[in-house]
Amino acid sequence: MITYEQALKKAQKLNKSINYCMEYTDAFVFSDKDSEEIGGNGPVVIMKKDGDAVNMAYYVNNSEGDYVKAYDLKEKPAKK
């Protein structure tokens, strides 16, 4: 199981403009909250189970995870 900090570090290597995270029971989805791009740098999905980075379309089509919470990266998520 990957931690939030490990997932963030991995996501930042893939997309330097992330500033927002939506947490699901099975993944962290990092993105640029203010981006209105079509194409370009999309959300970075890091799976909690194994730390794999997957495409957002793949995640949407194959995930059964439930929404947990969302936060700006300036905020530190509360420990569970």
N, C-alpha and C positions, 0 to 999 in steps of 0.2 A: 504494500500500500504506500503510495507516494504522499508526502506531506504538501501542504499549501505552499510552503517556502520552496520546496524542490520543484513543484509544478510552475510556480512563478518564474523561477530562474530559467527553466527550460523554455517557457513561453516567451520570455524577453529575448532569448537568443533567436527565436523564429520571427518575432515581430517587435521592433523597438518602440512602436507607437502605442502599445497597450496601456490603458489607464483604468480599466474596469474589469470586474470579475463577476460572473454568475456561477454560483456553485450549485451543482446537482449531486444527488447521492452517489453517482458513479463517475463524475468528471468535474473539472474546473474549466470554464469557458472564458477565456481572456479576450478582450477586444478594446478598440478605441471607442469610447462611449459617444463621442461627438462626431464620428465619421458617418458621412452619408454616401460613401463610395459605393459604386456598383462594380464588383470585381476588385482587383487590387488586393490589398492586405485584408483578408477576412479574419474572422475570429480564430483564435488558436484554442483547440480543444485538447486538454491533457487528461487522459484516463487515470482515475485514481488507483485502479487495480494494479497496473503495471507501468504507468508513466508514459505510455505511448501517446504520441501526438497524432491526432486523426483530423481529417477534413470535416468541416461543420456539416456538410451535406450527409456524409457517412454517419456522423453522430446522430443527426436528426432522424435518419431512416432506420437506424439500428439500435438506438438506445431505449432502455426502459427506465432510465433514471428519473427521479422526481426532483423538482425544484427545491432548493434549500433556502438560499438567500443571495442577494446581490450587494456589492459594495465597490466603492472607488478604491483604487490601489493605495491612496493616501491613508485609508483606514486600515487598521490591522484587524483581521477577522478574529472574533472571540474564540478562544480555545474551547474544544468540546470535552 
